[in-house]
Amino acid sequence: MSMETVSRRSLLWALCSSTVLGSLGLLASRSIPIDAQDNPGVAGLKALKALRPGHNRTVALQAAGRSGRFTWDGSDLSHRVAADPLEGIYVAPAVDSTGASGAWVRQIDGPFDIRWFGASGSGDCLAAFNGALSAARSAGGGTIVFPEQGQGGWRLGGTAIIDADNVTIDLRDDVTLTRTTPCSTFRFGKDNGATLRAVKLLCSGRKATIDGNGHAMTGYAYNARKPIYPAVEFRNCDGVTVENVHVTNGLVNCLLVRFSSNIVLQDCDGSHSVYDNGISVNFALNYHAYDPQDSRTWTNARLIRCRGFDNNAVGITNYGGYGHTWTDCEAWGNGQDRTEGLPWGGGMTVEMNGHNLRDSRTTIINPKCHDNRNYDLLASTFGVTLIKPDFRGPKAPVVRQDRTSSYGSNLIVFGRGGVKVVAGTFANAGRDGIRLLATGPGNYPSLDFDGIISSPADYGIHGVGIAEVKVSNASQIIDAGKAGIQLKNINPRYNKGGGVAILNPGVIRNCGGLAIAIDSLGDVSSRGVDVVNCQRDRVSASSISVRNSLRSSIRR
């Protein structure tokens, strides 16, 4: 056999293989670019449809936004043509618009571009998005791209619902919801409640903005027990990734992930929510089947460099989730004290929704909070570890007065909450540096603190009905307006005569009250405290006062 014969057969096989693979459709998804070897191009879909079927095997479509290479497939493609009414992938000829005798098929190898399905910068691109999603679903998944188009971003006239597994939304430009009745911009989830798997929302270029148009929406009265409308929502998902996205102006929450597990949020912002929170991760996928020994029933959420700011309630929150790790996250300008019936809010929260015996397994590394109303971080569950937190300047309520006098603190731990602080910096609180508050019999908070508390308006550490408080010998409490540490279990419902305090701060200095004031705890010890310029008890003439406690050991 001659080399010439082999080469011709090889060439014929390559051409046939390319045609067959192309006709199979959508295993890959980036439009193959036009090159110099293509047959003469056509200017639009009308011209493509007018070509005699099979006349040119490959044709270059040169229409703006829809450009790409199309190959003729003479098999019965009527079902594919019917499923692609916007003609993004399949274009039937004018002589047989059903596609029964064949169609031109886009050759693709990469993401599905919404412009293939008719999206333009001047109008609603929801239908085009749905066309791209249908193509991705037929392919078993894929990436749908909103390309950069330089006309103020893309517009959606309603909710883009992603209900197919293995789908990635790649935003290369901003997206704005234009609808003014309550709805979401993007919603990931299946209507039948089945689990949606391996979905992503990301910006591969600059950080794009998703505007939920919440402030323009009408006909909605806030009720946490009724349907809510976050700008972006993931629900009943296993495997969620959101990267490099700024979600803003949601009606109720900006970025909400709930009843989902195995979550990564990286370089995400949530801001200016009309009601509720900037970034919320609420409940695990198998929340009701929680098993402390089975991590498959946990949320398993990682938040990396996420920011929540200027939201009506909380900047970033873990509500009913287990197995969280947050790294280098920030919150500022959150919370309100104006409107009755709405959440107070603040910087960050870790809460358990009443399941007080569940360990949240939440570690927060290098969090930064400043200028929030009411608190920097609030915890109502145990198993919370803060590593190098930097919390500054939470504002006490002005319009709505807090009956517990707890809001305005850097850290609030209440109920059965338990928090360990490592190398913390708490400064300039409008009330207390740390506030611990029991909520009923058996629901007593705990604290293990190491760090510096400076310039709180009231107390450095203030506890009522505590279970246990430990303060390390490397800690300092400076310039408290009242006592450095005040712990009182005087209410019979709030652990009166119980609780343990091991208080060994290295320095308590310049306090407006006593250095340490203890009343009605079960066991108190304090050693080696360097007290400088604090008030003294009138009876004992000491800066450390322990009253009505069962056991106490105080050494200066």
NORVENUR-V675236 format. One record per residue. N is the residue number from 1. SS is DSSP state (H for helix, E for strand, L for the rest). Layout:
n={N,N}
ss={SS,SS}
//
This chain:
n={1,2,3,4,5,6,7,8,9,10,11,12,13,14,15,16,17,18,19,20,21,22,23,24,25,26,27,28,29,30,31,32,33,34,35,36,37,38,39,40,41,42,43,44,45,46,47,48,49,50,51,52,53,54,55,56,57,58,59,60,61,62,63,64,65,66,67,68,69,70,71,72,73,74,75,76,77,78,79,80,81,82,83,84,85,86,87,88,89,90,91,92,93,94,95,96,97,98,99,100,101,102,103,104,105,106,107,108,109,110,111,112,113,114,115,116,117,118,119,120,121,122,123,124,125,126,127,128,129,130,131,132,133,134,135,136,137,138,139,140,141,142,143,144,145,146,147,148,149,150,151,152,153,154,155,156,157,158,159,160,161,162,163,164,165,166,167,168,169,170,171,172,173,174,175,176,177,178,179,180,181,182,183,184,185,186,187,188,189,190,191,192,193,194,195,196,197,198,199,200,201,202,203,204,205,206,207,208,209,210,211,212,213,214,215,216,217,218,219,220,221,222,223,224,225,226,227,228,229,230,231,232,233,234,235,236,237,238,239,240,241,242,243,244,245,246,247,248,249,250,251,252,253,254,255,256,257,258,259,260,261,262,263,264,265,266,267,268,269,270,271,272,273,274,275,276,277,278,279,280,281,282,283,284,285,286,287,288,289,290,291,292,293,294,295,296,297,298,299,300,301,302,303,304,305,306,307,308,309,310,311,312,313,314,315,316,317,318,319,320,321,322,323,324,325,326,327,328,329,330,331,332,333,334,335,336,337,338,339,340,341,342,343,344,345,346,347,348,349,350,351,352,353,354,355,356,357,358,359,360,361,362,363,364,365,366,367,368,369,370,371,372,373,374,375,376,377,378,379,380,381,382,383,384,385,386,387,388,389,390,391,392,393,394,395,396,397,398,399,400,401,402,403,404,405,406,407,408,409,410,411,412,413,414,415,416,417,418,419,420,421,422,423,424,425,426,427,428,429,430,431,432,433,434,435,436,437,438,439,440,441,442,443,444,445,446,447,448,449,450,451,452,453,454,455,456,457,458,459,460,461,462,463,464,465,466,467,468,469,470,471,472,473,474,475,476,477,478,479,480,481,482,483,484,485,486,487,488,489,490,491,492,493,494,495,496,497,498,499,500,501,502,503,504,505,506,507,508,509,510,511,512,513,514,515,516,517,518,519,520,521,522,523,524,525,526,527,528,529,530,531,532,533,534,535,536,537,538,539,540,541,542,543,544,545,546,547,548,549,550,551,552,553,554,555,556}
ss={L,L,H,H,H,H,H,H,H,H,H,H,H,H,H,H,H,H,H,H,H,H,H,H,L,L,L,L,L,L,E,L,L,L,L,L,L,L,E,E,E,E,L,L,H,H,H,H,H,H,L,L,L,L,L,L,L,E,E,E,E,L,L,L,L,L,L,E,E,E,E,E,E,L,L,L,L,H,H,H,H,H,L,L,L,L,L,L,L,E,E,L,L,L,L,L,L,L,L,L,L,L,E,E,E,E,L,E,L,L,L,E,E,H,H,H,H,L,L,L,L,L,L,E,L,H,H,H,H,H,H,H,H,H,H,H,H,H,L,L,L,E,E,E,E,E,L,L,L,L,L,L,L,E,E,E,L,L,L,E,E,E,L,L,L,L,E,E,E,E,E,L,L,L,E,E,E,L,L,L,E,L,L,L,L,E,E,E,L,L,L,L,L,L,L,E,E,E,E,E,E,E,L,L,L,L,L,E,E,E,E,L,L,H,H,H,L,E,L,L,L,L,L,L,L,L,L,L,L,L,L,E,E,E,E,L,E,E,E,E,E,E,E,L,E,E,E,E,L,L,L,E,L,L,E,E,E,E,L,L,E,E,E,E,E,E,L,L,E,E,E,L,L,L,E,L,L,L,E,E,E,E,L,L,L,L,H,H,H,L,L,L,L,L,H,H,H,L,L,L,E,E,E,E,L,L,E,E,E,L,L,L,L,E,E,E,E,E,E,L,L,L,L,E,E,E,E,L,L,E,E,E,L,L,L,L,L,L,L,L,L,L,L,L,L,E,E,E,E,E,E,L,L,L,L,L,L,L,L,L,L,E,E,E,E,L,L,E,E,E,L,L,E,L,E,E,E,E,E,L,L,L,L,E,E,E,E,L,L,E,E,E,L,L,E,L,L,L,L,L,L,L,L,L,L,L,L,L,E,E,E,E,E,E,L,L,L,E,E,E,E,E,E,E,E,E,E,L,L,L,L,L,L,E,E,E,E,L,L,E,L,L,E,L,L,E,E,E,E,E,E,E,E,E,L,L,L,L,L,L,E,E,E,E,L,L,L,E,E,E,E,L,L,L,L,E,E,E,L,L,L,L,L,L,E,E,E,E,L,L,L,L,L,L,L,L,L,L,L,E,E,E,E,L,L,L,E,E,E,L,L,L,L,L,L,E,E,E,E,L,L,L,E,E,E,E,E,L,L,E,E,E,L,L,L,L,L,L,L,L,L,L,L,E,E,E,E,L,L,L,E,E,E,E,E,L}
//
